[in-house]
Amino acid sequence: MVIQPFQKKVWLSTPTMHGEEQKWVDEAIRTNWVSTVGENINEVERLAAEKIGRRYAVGLATGTASLHLAVKLAGEKLYGQPKVGHGVLEGKKVFCSDMTFDATVNPVAYEGGEAVFIDTEYETWNMDPAALERAFELYPEVRLIVIAHLYGTPGKIKELREIADAHGALIVEDAAESFGATYRGIQTGNFGDVGVLSFNGNKIITGSAGGILLCDSQEDANKVRKWSTQSREDAAWYQHEEMGYNYRMSNIIAGIIRGQFPYLEEHIAQKKAVYERYREGLADLPVDLNPYSAEYSEPNFWLSCMLIRPEAMCRQVRGDKDALYVSESGKSCPTEILEILARNNAEGRPIWKPMHLQPIYRMNAFITRNGNGRARSNAYIRETGFRDVGDDIFNRGLCLPSDNKMTAEQQNGVIELIHRCFE
């Protein structure tokens, strides 16, 4: 069977518009409410708070802006308001998910803090509770944790929350990738002291941009709204007593998100169907899909990912920007599969490269369940082939085309291409 390249590109994950978005955008334009106030923003905040089960939601320009103000809010609760020109986390360490996009952890640096990266566990690909407990043994003074739910799959929230509470630590919960996912029947975004959602262009629903900060205190919500509009005081002139930001969501962006909200569950069902077709179509290969526990969680299946079993990995070496591999019969690797997909007009991606391996953060502490991950011996690395769980998943894993508009025929073509890589 000869496989022809896809005539129409098969994407990783793209926006899916339905028409109602245009209605609310047009309404904003017709009524001249196109800035950072308006009924669309009010409604998006109401819908988000209601869906997640939090008392308050604040619409912000991006998920990253939401994470920044979430970290700032949590830091101020712990350490008080900083002097102008100083971050609220100045000189403080913060425990952070290691395998995530850097937007999760950069706000710690924005506020002058130092991220300490916590290794991943295999069962959900999220922060390892055992590694977090070990981190508190090494750094008992830490009082803030930033946790992400990778690729739409909830982490081990019960264990992580119990450890945080035992050590008097607050949690910033990054649910940017997991909107609509549940843990023990409760929506992600509801488990942190502060939660964050994202409506970036490739998320489960989108506004092309936009984010939400979630909390249960009206005082906190009002503080975040103030910060997001340049911290203007209640005066007839522009009066400023603390640092502010231009972070408020626009009523145009909110109109798109408002039109997307009714389709959240539909998008999740479509993404789950993609995941299940991959699971069935790849069942005869030495690979596994990104895992979750059906006993206590229901992901939103944002991205379907694949992990090649160690015995089926061909030789692969990655530098900071390039990768090499040696093709071997019956084996493959992420680099080879991604090359084949791209050659056939389909988009895949590597797994998020762990933060402790990023050049910008290579000097930061990194903790595994066995202690300091930076201190692993060269002999251990040579024997196992990897330094830690996150490094291993990054080395063997890749994100598959997961667009909810991908046809069954297109997905079958992707599955066949992957099979060819293992011949």
N, C-alpha and C positions, 0 to 999 in steps of 0.2 A: 504494500500500500504506500503510494507516494503522497506525502502531505504537502499541500501547497500553502504558502504563507497566507495568513488571514487577509482578505481583501480590505476589511474594515478592522482597524486596530482594536485589539482586546486590551482594555485598560485594567490597571490595578484597582482603582476605585474612583468613580467620578460622580459629580452631582446628578441628582435625578429630579427634574422639575415637573410640576403637575399642572400649573396654570393658576392656582389660587395665589401663588406668590405675586404674580403680576397685579392681581386685584388690589392687594394691600400696598404694594409699591405705588401704584397709580393713585390710590387714595391719599397716600402721604404727599404726593406731588400736587394733586388737585387741591388739597387743603393747605398746601404750603408748609407742612410740617416735615421738613427734610433734614433737620439738624439733629441734635442730641436730646430732644424731648418729643413726645408724641404718643398717640394711642397705641401704635405698634409696639413700642418699647414697653409700655405698661402691660400690654397683653402678653408679650413674650415672658416678662418677669413673672406674671401670674401663672402662666401655663407651666413654666419650668419649676417653680416652687411647688405647685400642685402635683406635677408628675413625680418629682423626686420625693416629696413629703417633707420639705423644709419650710420653715415659716417665711423666709425672705429670699428673694433672688435679685441680684443687681446685674443689669445688662451692661456689658463692657465691650470694647472695640474688638478684642481678640481673646482667645484662650490664654495666650501668654500674658496679656495685661491682667487677666483674671487671676492667673497664678501669682503674678508679682504682688498684686494687692492682697491676695490670700496669705502669702508669706509675710508681707509687711504687717497685716492685721494680727496674725498669730504671734509674730515677733514682738509687736508692741504690747500685746497682752502679757507676754512673758517678761519683757525687759524694759518696758516704758518707752516713751517718745524720745527719739534721738535728737541731738542737736542738728541744726541745718548743716548739710554737707556731710553728714555721717549716716550710714545705714543702720537700721534698727537691729541688725544682727552683727554689728561690728565686733570682730574677734570671737564670735561664737561658732561652734560646730553644729551642723544639722545632719541628721541621718536621712539619706535619700535613696530611692530606688536606683539601681545601677543600670538595668537594661530598660532603657526608655529613650525617648527623644529628648534632646538637650533643653527644650523649652520647659520641661518639668523641673530641672535643677538650676538653670541659669538665674532665676529670681533670687536664689540664696546668695549668689555672688553680687547681684544688683544691690542687695541690702548689706553687703560687707561681710557676709558669713562665709563659712568654709564647709563645703559639702563633704560628708563622709559616706562613701558608697557602700551599700549593703547588698551582698550577693543574692542571686536569684535561686528559686527552687524549681525542680523539674515538673511538679504536678500542675502548676498554673502559669509558669514562666514569670512569676512576680516575686516581690520581696520575700526572702526566706525568714520566717519567724525565728528559727534557731540562730541565724546569723545576726538578726536584730538583737536578740537577747545577749549574744556574745559581744556585740558592739557596746551595749550598756555596761558590761563588765569592764571593758577597756576605757570607755568614756562615760562615766556615771553622771557627769554634769550636764549632758545633753538633754534638752527639753523640747525639741521640735523634730518631727519626722515628716518627710514628704513622700507620699506613696502614690504610685501610678498603677492603673489596671491595664495591662498590656494587651493590645489588639482586641479589646472588647471583652476580655475574660477577667472576672473579679479575682482578686488575690485572696489569701487566707485571712480574711478580715477579722474574724473572731479572735484568732491567736495574736494578730498584730495589735488589735485594739486592747486586748488584755495586757500585753507587754507595755504598751504606751501608758495605760492607766496605772500600772504597778510602779512606773518610774516617774509619774507626774508629768508626762510629756503630752503635747498637743500634736494633732495630726492634720496636715493639709492633704486632702484627698483629690488627686488628679484623676477625674473621671472623663477626661476629654475624649478618650477612645472608647469608653464603655457606656455612653448614654443609652439608657434603656435596658441595660443588663441588670440582673438582680442577684443578690446573695441572701439565701434563706428567705426569699420572697420580698426582700426590701431593695429598693433601687440603689445602685451605686451613686455616690454623691451625697449619701445620707449618713456616712459612717465617720467622716472626718469632723473635726471641730469647725473646719471650713472646707467646703467642697467647690469644685470647679468643673464646668462643662465647656466644650468647644464646638463651634459651628463652622470650622474651617472648610474649605472647598471639598475635601474628600471624606468628611465625616459622615456618620450614619444619616443625619439630616444637616442641612447647611444653610448659611446665609451668605456664602462666599467668604465671609469672615464673621467675627462675633464670638463672644464668650459670656459666660454667666458665673458669678460668684454666689455661692449658696451658704446661708447661715441661719441661725435661729434667734438672733438678737436684733431687734430694731435699731438699737444704738450702733451695732456693728454695721448693719446695712447702710444707715445714714452716713456713717463715717466713710465707708467705701465710696458712696455716691459723691461725697464732698471731695475726697482725694481725686476721684476720676474726672472732676470738673475744675481742676487747678486749685483745689482747696480754697475757694473763694469764701470769705466770711460773710455773715449776714449784715451787710452794710450797703449804703447807697453807692459807694465807690468800690473799686477793686482793692480789697483788704486781704492780706495773706499772713497767716501766723504759723503755717507749717508747709512742708513740701507738697506740691500737687502735681497732677499728670493730666494729659489730654487723652483719657482712656474711655470715655463714655461711648456706648453703642449709638450708632445713628438710627434714626427712625426709618431710613431706607433699608438698611441691613435688617433691621427688626421686621420689616414687612416681608422680606423673603423668608426669614425664619418662621414667622407667624403662619405663612402659607405652607410651610413644610411640616409643622407640628402634627397635623392630622394623619400624616403618612409614616410616622415613626415606626409603628408596629408592622406596617406593610413592608418597609425597608428591612426590618430585622428578619421577618419571615423569608424574604428573598435572599438575604445574606446566609441564613441558616440552610436554605435549599442548596446554595452554592457549596457550603461546607460539607453537607451530606453527600452531594454528588462526588466531590473529591474523595471523601472517605470510602465510598463504594468503588470508585474508579481506580483508586491507588492501592486497594487492599492487598493486591498480590505482589506489591513491591516492598522492599525493605525500608519503608518509611513510615512515619507517624505524623498525624496532624497536630497542630497546637492543642494541648490538652485542657480539659476542664472536668470538674467533678459534678456530674448531673445530680448527685445527692444533695448538694447545697447551693449550686449556682446555675444560672442560665445566662450565658454570654449574649452579647448582641451580634456576635459573629462578624464584626466589622471587617477583619481580614482573615482569610484562610491561609495558614502557614504550614510548612512541611519541614520535618526534621529527618534527615537521612541517618539511618542506624550506623554506628561506628564501623561495623564490618563491611558496609557497602560504600564507604567513602573512598573515592580515589584520592591520590595525593594532590593537595591544594596548599598554596602558600599565599598569604595576603600581606602586603605592605600597607602603608598609610593610605595610598591612593590606587594601587594596582594589585592585581591578583594573577597568579599562574596556577595551572593544574596540568596533570598528566592523565589523559584519558585511559581508562582501564576497562576491559571487558567485564560486564556484570556489575560495574560500579559507576558512581557519578559523584558530583559535588555541586554545591550551590553555584559556583562560578560557571561551570559547564551548562547547567540547566538554565540559568539566566541568560547566557549567551544564545542558547538555542531558541528560547522564547523570544528574545529581541530580534533574532534573525528572521523569525516567522511572524513579526509584527504583533507580538504580545508583550505586555509590560508586567514584569515581576520586580521584586526588590530584595536586597539582603535584609536579614533581621536587623533591628536596631543594634548598632555597635555599642557595647556596654560603655558607660561613662568613664569607668576607670581605665579604659584603653584609649580614650580620646586624648590627643596631644594637649588640649587645653587643661585637662584634669589629671594628667599622669602623676602629678606630685601629691594629689589628695589621697587620704587614707582610704583603704578598701578592706572591708571585713567580710570574711566567709564564716560559716558555722564552726570552722576549726581555728579561727583567729585571724591574724593579719594576712590577707591575701597577697600583699606585696612581698611577704617574707618567704613565700614558697620557694623551695630549693630548685635549682636547675635540674637536678636528678629527678625530682617529682614531675616536673614539666615534661622532661624527655620520656618518662615512663608512661604517663597518662595521655600525653599529647595536648593537654590543656591545663590552664592555671586554675580554673574555677568553673562554676555552672554556666554563668553568663557567657564566658568566652567559648565554652563548648557549644552552647545553643547558637551563638553567632557563627561559629565555624561550620556547623552542620545544617543550619536552617535557612529558609528563604520564605518570602511572602509570595503567594501565588496570585494570579489575576483573580480579583474578587468582586468585580463590578456587578451590581445587582441587575444590570441590563444585559449582561452576557447571556447569550442563548445557550441552550443545552448542547447544540451542535458545536458552537465555539468552545465550550468547556470540554467536550469530548475530544476536540482537537488538541487542546492544551494537555489533557491527560495522556493522549497518544504520544505527544512530543516528549513528555516526561518518561514514558515507557521506553522510547527510543534511546534515551540517555543511558539506560541501564542494560542495553543489549550488549 
